[in-house]
């Protein structure tokens, strides 16, 4: 929850500081960094930012669900 709040507040500011103007890049950055609260903020920034933010959350979730257990198994941390 803390990450989402901080990302929603500071995400657009940080993107402006680094002069990120591409709407897709802003949406993906805010979505992966600050989850659902960030996505609501990205939707306020624009339609493209909101869509990319939602897509980024979904892809990051799928990668986490499928890749992490595979890596744990490969490195013999789970049986």
The first five atom37 places (N, CA, C, CB, O) and aatype in JSON, in Angstrom:
{
  "aatype": [20, 20, 20, 20, 20, 20, 20, 20, 20, 20, 20, 20, 20, 20, 20, 20, 20, 20, 20, 20, 20, 20, 20, 20, 20, 20, 20, 20, 20, 20, 20, 20, 20, 20, 20, 20, 20, 20, 20, 20, 20, 20, 20, 20, 20, 20, 20, 20, 20, 20, 20, 20, 20, 20, 20, 20, 20, 20, 20, 20, 20, 20, 20, 20, 20, 20, 20, 20, 20, 20, 20, 20, 20, 20, 20, 20, 20, 20, 20],
  "atom_mask": [
    [1, 1, 1, 1, 1],
    [1, 1, 1, 1, 1],
    [1, 1, 1, 1, 1],
    [1, 1, 1, 1, 1],
    [1, 1, 1, 1, 1],
    [1, 1, 1, 1, 1],
    [1, 1, 1, 1, 1],
    [1, 1, 1, 1, 1],
    [1, 1, 1, 1, 1],
    [1, 1, 1, 1, 1],
    [1, 1, 1, 1, 1],
    [1, 1, 1, 1, 1],
    [1, 1, 1, 1, 1],
    [1, 1, 1, 1, 1],
    [1, 1, 1, 1, 1],
    [1, 1, 1, 1, 1],
    [1, 1, 1, 1, 1],
    [1, 1, 1, 1, 1],
    [1, 1, 1, 1, 1],
    [1, 1, 1, 1, 1],
    [1, 1, 1, 1, 1],
    [1, 1, 1, 1, 1],
    [1, 1, 1, 1, 1],
    [1, 1, 1, 1, 1],
    [1, 1, 1, 1, 1],
    [1, 1, 1, 1, 1],
    [1, 1, 1, 1, 1],
    [1, 1, 1, 1, 1],
    [1, 1, 1, 1, 1],
    [1, 1, 1, 1, 1],
    [1, 1, 1, 1, 1],
    [1, 1, 1, 1, 1],
    [1, 1, 1, 1, 1],
    [1, 1, 1, 1, 1],
    [1, 1, 1, 1, 1],
    [1, 1, 1, 1, 1],
    [1, 1, 1, 1, 1],
    [1, 1, 1, 1, 1],
    [1, 1, 1, 1, 1],
    [1, 1, 1, 1, 1],
    [1, 1, 1, 1, 1],
    [1, 1, 1, 1, 1],
    [1, 1, 1, 1, 1],
    [1, 1, 1, 1, 1],
    [1, 1, 1, 1, 1],
    [1, 1, 1, 1, 1],
    [1, 1, 1, 1, 1],
    [1, 1, 1, 1, 1],
    [1, 1, 1, 1, 1],
    [1, 1, 1, 1, 1],
    [1, 1, 1, 1, 1],
    [1, 1, 1, 1, 1],
    [1, 1, 1, 1, 1],
    [1, 1, 1, 1, 1],
    [1, 1, 1, 1, 1],
    [1, 1, 1, 1, 1],
    [1, 1, 1, 1, 1],
    [1, 1, 1, 1, 1],
    [1, 1, 1, 1, 1],
    [1, 1, 1, 1, 1],
    [1, 1, 1, 1, 1],
    [1, 1, 1, 1, 1],
    [1, 1, 1, 1, 1],
    [1, 1, 1, 1, 1],
    [1, 1, 1, 1, 1],
    [1, 1, 1, 1, 1],
    [1, 1, 1, 1, 1],
    [1, 1, 1, 1, 1],
    [1, 1, 1, 1, 1],
    [1, 1, 1, 1, 1],
    [1, 1, 1, 1, 1],
    [1, 1, 1, 1, 1],
    [1, 1, 1, 1, 1],
    [1, 1, 1, 1, 1],
    [1, 1, 1, 1, 1],
    [1, 1, 1, 1, 1],
    [1, 1, 1, 1, 1],
    [1, 1, 1, 1, 1],
    [1, 1, 1, 1, 1]
  ],
  "atom_positions": [
    [[0.82, -1.18, 0.0], [0.0, 0.0, 0.0], [0.88, 1.26, 0.0], [-0.94, -0.01, 1.21], [0.59, 2.23, -0.7]],
    [[1.94, 1.22, 0.79], [2.87, 2.35, 0.86], [3.49, 2.63, -0.5], [3.97, 2.08, 1.91], [3.6, 3.78, -0.92]],
    [[3.89, 1.57, -1.19], [4.51, 1.73, -2.51], [3.53, 2.36, -3.49], [4.98, 0.36, -3.05], [3.91, 3.23, -4.27]],
    [[2.28, 1.93, -3.45], [1.28, 2.49, -4.35], [1.02, 3.96, -4.1], [0.0, 1.73, -4.2], [0.91, 4.74, -5.05]],
    [[0.93, 4.34, -2.84], [0.66, 5.75, -2.51], [1.84, 6.63, -2.93], [0.4, 5.9, -0.99], [1.65, 7.67, -3.57]],
    [[3.05, 6.21, -2.57], [4.22, 7.0, -2.93], [4.38, 7.07, -4.45], [5.5, 6.4, -2.28], [4.7, 8.13, -4.99]],
    [[4.15, 5.95, -5.14], [4.26, 5.93, -6.6], [3.23, 6.81, -7.27], [4.14, 4.53, -7.11], [3.52, 7.48, -8.26]],
    [[2.01, 6.8, -6.74], [0.96, 7.64, -7.31], [1.26, 9.12, -7.12], [-0.39, 7.3, -6.69], [0.93, 9.95, -7.97]],
    [[1.88, 9.44, -6.0], [2.19, 10.85, -5.73], [3.43, 11.29, -6.51], [2.41, 11.07, -4.22], [3.42, 12.34, -7.14]],
    [[4.49, 10.48, -6.45], [5.77, 10.9, -7.03], [6.01, 10.42, -8.46], [6.88, 10.41, -6.17], [6.88, 10.97, -9.14]],
    [[5.27, 9.43, -8.92], [5.5, 8.87, -10.26], [5.49, 9.88, -11.37], [4.49, 7.84, -10.54], [6.46, 9.97, -12.13]],
    [[4.43, 10.66, -11.51], [4.41, 11.66, -12.58], [5.53, 12.71, -12.43], [3.06, 12.36, -12.6], [6.1, 13.16, -13.42]],
    [[5.82, 13.08, -11.19], [6.89, 14.05, -10.94], [8.25, 13.51, -11.38], [6.92, 14.43, -9.45], [9.03, 14.21, -12.02]],
    [[8.52, 12.25, -11.04], [9.79, 11.64, -11.42], [9.9, 11.51, -12.93], [9.94, 10.25, -10.75], [10.97, 11.74, -13.5]],
    [[8.81, 11.15, -13.59], [8.83, 11.06, -15.06], [9.11, 12.42, -15.69], [7.49, 10.51, -15.58], [9.82, 12.5, -16.69]],
    [[8.56, 13.47, -15.1], [8.86, 14.83, -15.61], [10.31, 15.2, -15.35], [7.92, 15.87, -14.96], [10.95, 15.82, -16.2]],
    [[10.84, 14.83, -14.18], [12.24, 15.16, -13.85], [13.21, 14.5, -14.83], [12.58, 14.71, -12.41], [14.21, 15.1, -15.22]],
    [[12.91, 13.28, -15.23], [13.76, 12.57, -16.18], [13.36, 12.83, -17.63], [13.74, 11.09, -15.9], [13.88, 12.2, -18.55]],
    [[12.43, 13.76, -17.82], [11.96, 14.19, -19.14], [11.45, 13.03, -19.99], [13.08, 14.9, -19.89], [11.73, 12.94, -21.18]],
    [[10.69, 12.14, -19.35], [10.06, 11.04, -20.08], [8.74, 11.57, -20.63], [9.84, 9.76, -19.16], [7.82, 11.86, -19.86]],
    [[8.65, 11.69, -21.93], [7.46, 12.27, -22.55], [6.58, 11.23, -23.25], [7.87, 13.32, -23.54], [5.42, 11.49, -23.53]],
    [[7.13, 10.06, -23.52], [6.38, 9.01, -24.2], [5.29, 8.47, -23.27], [7.33, 7.87, -24.66], [5.58, 8.02, -22.16]],
    [[4.06, 8.51, -23.73], [2.92, 8.1, -22.91], [2.98, 6.62, -22.53], [1.63, 8.38, -23.65], [2.6, 6.24, -21.42]],
    [[3.46, 5.79, -23.44], [3.57, 4.36, -23.15], [4.61, 4.13, -22.05], [3.96, 3.57, -24.43], [4.37, 3.36, -21.12]],
    [[5.74, 4.79, -22.14], [6.8, 4.64, -21.14], [6.34, 5.11, -19.76], [8.04, 5.42, -21.56], [6.64, 4.47, -18.75]],
    [[5.63, 6.22, -19.72], [5.12, 6.73, -18.44], [4.13, 5.74, -17.83], [4.44, 8.11, -18.63], [4.19, 5.46, -16.63]],
    [[3.23, 5.21, -18.64], [2.25, 4.25, -18.14], [2.88, 2.97, -17.62], [1.27, 3.9, -19.23], [2.52, 2.49, -16.55]],
    [[3.83, 2.43, -18.37], [4.51, 1.2, -17.94], [5.31, 1.45, -16.66], [5.45, 0.68, -19.05], [5.29, 0.63, -15.75]],
    [[6.0, 2.57, -16.59], [6.8, 2.88, -15.4], [5.92, 3.01, -14.16], [7.59, 4.17, -15.61], [6.22, 2.43, -13.11]],
    [[4.86, 3.77, -14.27], [3.98, 3.96, -13.11], [3.26, 2.67, -12.75], [2.96, 5.08, -13.39], [3.1, 2.36, -11.57]],
    [[2.83, 1.91, -13.74], [2.11, 0.66, -13.47], [2.95, -0.39, -12.79], [1.57, 0.11, -14.74], [2.48, -1.04, -11.85]],
    [[4.17, -0.59, -13.24], [5.0, -1.62, -12.63], [5.54, -1.18, -11.27], [6.16, -1.97, -13.55], [5.79, -2.02, -10.41]],
    [[5.73, 0.1, -11.08], [6.31, 0.57, -9.83], [5.28, 0.77, -8.72], [7.04, 1.86, -10.07], [5.59, 0.55, -7.55]],
    [[4.08, 1.18, -9.06], [3.15, 1.56, -8.0], [1.79, 0.87, -8.07], [2.94, 3.02, -8.02], [0.84, 1.32, -7.42]],
    [[1.67, -0.2, -8.82], [0.52, -1.1, -8.78], [-0.82, -0.4, -9.04], [0.48, -1.78, -7.45], [-0.89, 0.49, -9.89]],
    [[-1.87, -0.79, -8.34], [-3.23, -0.32, -8.66], [-3.42, 1.17, -8.37], [-4.24, -1.12, -7.86], [-4.08, 1.87, -9.14]],
    [[-2.86, 1.65, -7.29], [-3.0, 3.09, -7.01], [-2.3, 3.92, -8.06], [-2.45, 3.42, -5.62], [-2.78, 4.99, -8.45]],
    [[-1.17, 3.44, -8.52], [-0.47, 4.13, -9.6], [-1.25, 4.1, -10.89], [0.88, 3.52, -9.81], [-1.23, 5.07, -11.65]],
    [[-1.94, 2.99, -11.14], [-2.76, 2.88, -12.35], [-3.9, 3.89, -12.32], [-3.31, 1.46, -12.49], [-4.23, 4.48, -13.35]],
    [[-4.51, 4.08, -11.16], [-5.57, 5.09, -11.08], [-5.02, 6.49, -11.38], [-6.24, 5.06, -9.69], [-5.69, 7.31, -12.0]],
    [[-3.81, 6.75, -10.93], [-3.18, 8.04, -11.23], [-2.82, 8.14, -12.71], [-1.91, 8.24, -10.37], [-2.97, 9.2, -13.32]],
    [[-2.37, 7.02, -13.28], [-2.02, 7.01, -14.71], [-3.26, 7.25, -15.57], [-1.35, 5.68, -15.1], [-3.18, 7.91, -16.6]],
    [[-4.39, 6.72, -15.15], [-5.65, 6.96, -15.88], [-5.99, 8.45, -15.86], [-6.81, 6.14, -15.25], [-6.5, 8.99, -16.85]],
    [[-5.71, 9.11, -14.74], [-5.94, 10.56, -14.68], [-5.02, 11.33, -15.63], [-5.73, 11.06, -13.24], [-5.39, 12.39, -16.14]],
    [[-3.82, 10.79, -15.87], [-2.89, 11.45, -16.78], [-3.34, 11.33, -18.23], [-1.49, 10.87, -16.62], [-3.12, 12.24, -19.03]],
    [[-3.97, 10.21, -18.57], [-4.42, 10.02, -19.94], [-4.83, 8.59, -20.2], [-3.34, 10.43, -20.9], [-4.52, 7.68, -19.44]],
    [[-5.54, 8.41, -21.31], [-6.05, 7.09, -21.67], [-4.92, 6.11, -21.98], [-6.99, 7.2, -22.88], [-4.95, 4.96, -21.53]],
    [[-3.94, 6.54, -22.72], [-2.82, 5.67, -23.09], [-2.01, 5.27, -21.87], [-1.92, 6.36, -24.12], [-1.65, 4.11, -21.71]],
    [[-1.72, 6.24, -21.0], [-0.96, 5.95, -19.79], [-1.69, 4.94, -18.91], [-0.7, 7.23, -19.0], [-1.07, 4.02, -18.38]],
    [[-3.0, 5.1, -18.76], [-3.79, 4.18, -17.95], [-3.82, 2.78, -18.52], [-5.2, 4.7, -17.82], [-3.69, 1.8, -17.78]],
    [[-3.99, 2.67, -19.83], [-4.02, 1.35, -20.48], [-2.68, 0.64, -20.33], [-4.39, 1.49, -21.96], [-2.65, -0.55, -20.02]],
    [[-1.6, 1.35, -20.56], [-0.27, 0.73, -20.45], [0.06, 0.37, -19.01], [0.8, 1.67, -21.0], [0.74, -0.62, -18.76]],
    [[-0.42, 1.17, -18.08], [-0.21, 0.88, -16.67], [-0.92, -0.41, -16.26], [-0.69, 2.05, -15.82], [-0.35, -1.24, -15.55]],
    [[-2.16, -0.56, -16.69], [-2.91, -1.78, -16.4], [-2.28, -3.0, -17.04], [-4.33, -1.65, -16.86], [-2.21, -4.07, -16.42]],
    [[-1.82, -2.86, -18.26], [-1.14, -3.96, -18.95], [0.16, -4.34, -18.23], [-0.85, -3.58, -20.41], [0.48, -5.52, -18.11]],
    [[0.89, -3.34, -17.77], [2.15, -3.59, -17.07], [1.92, -4.35, -15.77], [2.86, -2.27, -16.79], [2.69, -5.25, -15.44]],
    [[0.86, -4.01, -15.04], [0.55, -4.75, -13.81], [0.28, -6.21, -14.13], [-0.67, -4.12, -13.09], [0.79, -7.1, -13.45]],
    [[-0.52, -6.46, -15.15], [-0.86, -7.83, -15.52], [0.35, -8.65, -15.94], [-1.87, -7.83, -16.64], [0.51, -9.79, -15.52]],
    [[1.2, -8.08, -16.77], [2.39, -8.79, -17.23], [3.36, -9.03, -16.08], [3.09, -8.01, -18.37], [3.93, -10.11, -15.97]],
    [[3.55, -8.03, -15.22], [4.44, -8.21, -14.07], [3.91, -9.3, -13.14], [4.59, -6.88, -13.3], [4.68, -10.08, -12.58]],
    [[2.6, -9.35, -12.97], [2.0, -10.4, -12.14], [2.21, -11.78, -12.73], [0.52, -10.14, -11.96], [2.54, -12.72, -12.01]],
    [[2.01, -11.91, -14.03], [2.21, -13.21, -14.67], [3.67, -13.66, -14.6], [1.77, -13.15, -16.13], [3.96, -14.83, -14.35]],
    [[4.58, -12.74, -14.82], [6.0, -13.08, -14.72], [6.32, -13.55, -13.3], [6.88, -11.87, -15.1], [7.04, -14.53, -13.12]],
    [[5.79, -12.84, -12.31], [6.05, -13.22, -10.92], [5.49, -14.6, -10.61], [5.45, -12.18, -9.97], [6.16, -15.42, -9.99]],
    [[4.26, -14.87, -11.04], [3.61, -16.14, -10.72], [4.31, -17.33, -11.39], [2.16, -16.1, -11.14], [4.43, -18.39, -10.78]],
    [[4.76, -17.16, -12.61], [5.34, -18.29, -13.34], [6.86, -18.37, -13.26], [4.93, -18.22, -14.77], [7.41, -19.47, -13.2]],
    [[7.54, -17.25, -13.25], [8.99, -17.27, -13.31], [9.65, -17.51, -11.95], [9.49, -15.98, -13.88], [10.63, -18.25, -11.87]],
    [[9.13, -16.93, -10.9], [9.75, -17.09, -9.58], [9.75, -18.54, -9.12], [9.02, -16.22, -8.56], [10.8, -19.03, -8.7]],
    [[8.62, -19.27, -9.17], [8.69, -20.68, -8.76], [9.65, -21.51, -9.63], [7.31, -21.3, -8.82], [10.32, -22.41, -9.13]],
    [[9.72, -21.19, -10.92], [10.64, -21.89, -11.8], [12.09, -21.64, -11.39], [10.42, -21.47, -13.25], [12.89, -22.57, -11.33]],
    [[12.42, -20.4, -11.1], [13.77, -20.07, -10.66], [14.1, -20.71, -9.31], [13.95, -18.57, -10.59], [15.22, -21.17, -9.1]],
    [[13.13, -20.72, -8.41], [13.36, -21.37, -7.12], [13.62, -22.86, -7.3], [12.16, -21.15, -6.19], [14.47, -23.43, -6.62]],
    [[12.9, -23.49, -8.21], [13.09, -24.91, -8.47], [14.45, -25.16, -9.12], [11.97, -25.44, -9.36], [15.14, -26.11, -8.76]],
    [[14.82, -24.33, -10.06], [16.1, -24.49, -10.76], [17.27, -24.36, -9.79], [16.23, -23.45, -11.89], [18.23, -25.12, -9.87]],
    [[17.18, -23.41, -8.88], [18.26, -23.21, -7.92], [18.1, -24.05, -6.66], [18.36, -21.75, -7.55], [18.78, -23.82, -5.67]],
    [[17.18, -25.03, -6.7], [16.99, -26.03, -5.64], [16.62, -25.41, -4.29], [18.24, -26.86, -5.49], [17.01, -25.93, -3.25]],
    [[15.88, -24.32, -4.32], [15.42, -23.73, -3.07], [14.1, -24.33, -2.63], [15.29, -22.22, -3.22], [13.72, -24.23, -1.46]],
    [[13.38, -24.96, -3.58], [12.19, -25.72, -3.24], [12.28, -27.08, -3.9], [10.9, -24.98, -3.67], [13.02, -27.25, -4.87]],
    [[11.54, -28.04, -3.39], [11.61, -29.41, -3.93], [10.66, -29.6, -5.1], [11.29, -30.43, -2.85], [10.59, -30.68, -5.67]]
  ]
}
